[in-house]
């Protein structure tokens, strides 16, 4: 199943790339740290776990509906009112605290994100985020161009504050 989804992503990318001359891409990485056990932090990066800290995050689970998260899971989100994102869980290793997604915003961009959590003591978690974006159109290329190092650092700061705020509220 996963190989089929990856092949479909490649095909979608090739079709949209032919509509303009050059796709732009960028890869960014970020680090986060939280004063909470890894078993508490890691689930916050799953499709439904993100609802706890990401304002407006409301994934529609398409397949399989009977499990909270699984490799091969497909879900949909909307950015703003109009940009649909189709997500596939491409890697899910809860024992190793790793989750990865491929994301397609049709006609806009393809994204791959991987989150790795690591316990750094009994009550400390370190998180590594690797994010790659490829534009599929001029609109997508503008998104990619906007993902400067400082813009991505701002995104990671927002995640740090939002997740940290959720964890602090949970501890009370």
C-alpha positions as CSV (number, residue, x, y, z in Angstrom):
1,X,0.0,0.0,0.0
2,X,2.7,2.5,1.0
3,X,4.7,1.9,-2.3
4,X,1.5,2.7,-4.2
5,X,1.1,6.0,-2.4
6,X,4.7,7.0,-3.0
7,X,4.4,6.1,-6.7
8,X,1.2,8.2,-6.9
9,X,3.0,11.2,-5.3
10,X,5.8,10.9,-7.8
11,X,3.3,10.8,-10.7
12,X,1.3,13.8,-9.3
13,X,4.6,15.7,-9.0
14,X,5.7,14.9,-12.5
15,X,2.3,15.9,-14.0
16,X,2.3,19.3,-12.2
17,X,6.0,19.9,-12.9
18,X,5.3,19.7,-16.6
19,X,3.0,22.8,-16.3
20,X,5.9,25.2,-15.5
21,X,9.6,25.3,-16.1
22,X,11.2,24.8,-12.7
23,X,10.0,23.5,-9.4
24,X,11.7,24.9,-6.4
25,X,12.5,22.9,-3.3
26,X,13.8,23.5,0.2
27,X,14.6,21.3,3.2
28,X,14.6,22.7,6.8
29,X,15.2,21.2,10.2
30,X,14.3,22.3,13.6
31,X,14.8,21.2,17.2
32,X,12.4,21.4,20.1
33,X,12.7,20.4,23.8
34,X,10.0,19.9,26.4
35,X,10.0,19.2,30.1
36,X,7.8,16.1,29.8
37,X,8.3,12.4,29.2
38,X,8.7,11.2,25.6
39,X,5.7,9.0,26.0
40,X,3.6,12.1,26.6
41,X,5.2,14.3,23.9
42,X,5.4,11.9,20.9
43,X,1.6,11.4,20.6
44,X,1.2,15.2,20.1
45,X,2.7,14.7,16.6
46,X,0.1,12.2,15.4
47,X,-2.8,13.3,13.3
48,X,-5.3,13.5,16.2
49,X,-2.7,14.4,18.8
50,X,-1.9,17.6,17.1
51,X,-5.5,18.8,17.8
52,X,-4.4,19.4,21.4
53,X,-2.0,22.2,20.5
54,X,-2.5,23.4,16.9
55,X,-5.3,25.9,16.7
56,X,-7.6,25.1,13.8
57,X,-6.1,21.7,13.2
58,X,-9.0,19.4,12.3
59,X,-7.9,16.3,10.2
60,X,-10.5,14.3,8.4
61,X,-9.4,10.7,8.7
62,X,-10.1,9.0,5.3
63,X,-8.4,5.6,5.7
64,X,-8.4,3.4,7.8
65,X,-11.1,4.9,10.0
66,X,-10.9,2.2,12.7
67,X,-7.4,3.1,14.0
68,X,-6.2,6.3,15.6
69,X,-2.9,6.2,13.7
70,X,-1.2,3.7,11.4
71,X,1.4,3.5,8.7
72,X,-0.5,4.1,5.4
73,X,-3.2,6.2,7.1
74,X,-4.6,8.9,4.8
75,X,-6.3,12.1,6.0
76,X,-7.2,15.5,4.8
77,X,-6.8,19.0,6.2
78,X,-7.7,22.5,4.9
79,X,-5.4,25.4,5.1
80,X,-7.5,28.5,5.4
81,X,-10.8,28.1,3.5
82,X,-9.5,26.6,0.3
83,X,-6.2,24.8,0.1
84,X,-6.7,21.0,0.6
85,X,-3.8,19.0,1.9
86,X,-3.8,15.2,1.5
87,X,-1.6,13.5,4.1
88,X,-0.2,10.0,4.2
89,X,1.5,8.5,7.3
90,X,4.6,7.0,5.6
91,X,6.4,5.9,8.8
92,X,5.0,5.2,12.2
93,X,7.3,3.6,14.8
94,X,5.8,4.4,18.2
95,X,8.3,2.3,20.1
96,X,11.1,4.4,18.5
97,X,9.1,7.7,18.7
98,X,9.2,8.4,14.9
99,X,6.5,9.5,12.6
100,X,6.7,10.7,9.0
101,X,4.2,12.1,6.5
102,X,4.0,12.8,2.8
103,X,1.7,15.7,2.1
104,X,0.2,16.8,-1.2
105,X,-1.5,20.2,-1.8
106,X,-2.7,19.4,-5.3
107,X,-1.4,21.9,-7.8
108,X,0.6,23.7,-5.1
109,X,3.3,21.6,-3.4
110,X,4.5,18.3,-2.1
111,X,5.9,18.0,1.4
112,X,7.7,15.4,3.5
113,X,7.9,15.8,7.2
114,X,9.6,13.5,9.7
115,X,9.4,13.9,13.5
116,X,11.8,12.0,15.8
117,X,11.4,12.3,19.6
118,X,14.0,11.1,22.1
119,X,13.9,10.9,25.8
120,X,16.6,12.9,27.4
121,X,16.0,11.9,31.0
122,X,12.9,10.9,32.9
123,X,11.1,14.1,32.3
124,X,12.7,15.7,29.2
125,X,12.0,15.1,25.5
126,X,14.1,16.4,22.6
127,X,12.4,16.6,19.2
128,X,14.0,16.7,15.7
129,X,11.8,17.9,12.8
130,X,13.0,17.5,9.2
131,X,10.8,19.1,6.5
132,X,11.1,19.1,2.7
133,X,8.9,21.1,0.4
134,X,8.7,21.1,-3.5
135,X,6.6,23.6,-5.4
136,X,4.3,22.2,-8.1
137,X,3.3,25.6,-9.4
138,X,4.3,29.2,-9.2
139,X,2.1,29.4,-6.1
140,X,4.0,26.5,-4.6
141,X,7.3,28.0,-5.5
142,X,6.3,31.2,-3.6
143,X,5.6,29.1,-0.6
144,X,9.0,27.4,-0.9
145,X,10.7,30.8,-1.3
146,X,9.0,32.0,1.8
147,X,10.4,29.2,3.9
148,X,13.6,31.0,4.7
149,X,15.7,29.8,7.7
150,X,14.3,32.6,9.8
151,X,10.7,31.9,8.7
152,X,11.2,28.2,9.6
153,X,12.8,29.1,12.9
154,X,9.6,31.2,13.6
155,X,7.5,28.1,12.8
156,X,9.5,26.0,15.2
157,X,9.2,28.8,17.9
158,X,5.4,28.7,17.4
159,X,5.4,24.9,17.8
160,X,7.6,25.2,20.9
161,X,5.2,27.7,22.5
162,X,2.0,25.9,21.5
163,X,3.1,22.5,22.6
164,X,4.8,23.8,25.7
165,X,1.6,25.7,26.6
166,X,-0.5,22.6,26.2
167,X,1.9,20.5,28.3
168,X,2.0,23.2,31.1
169,X,-1.8,23.3,31.2
170,X,-1.9,19.5,31.3
171,X,0.5,19.4,34.2
172,X,-1.7,21.6,36.4
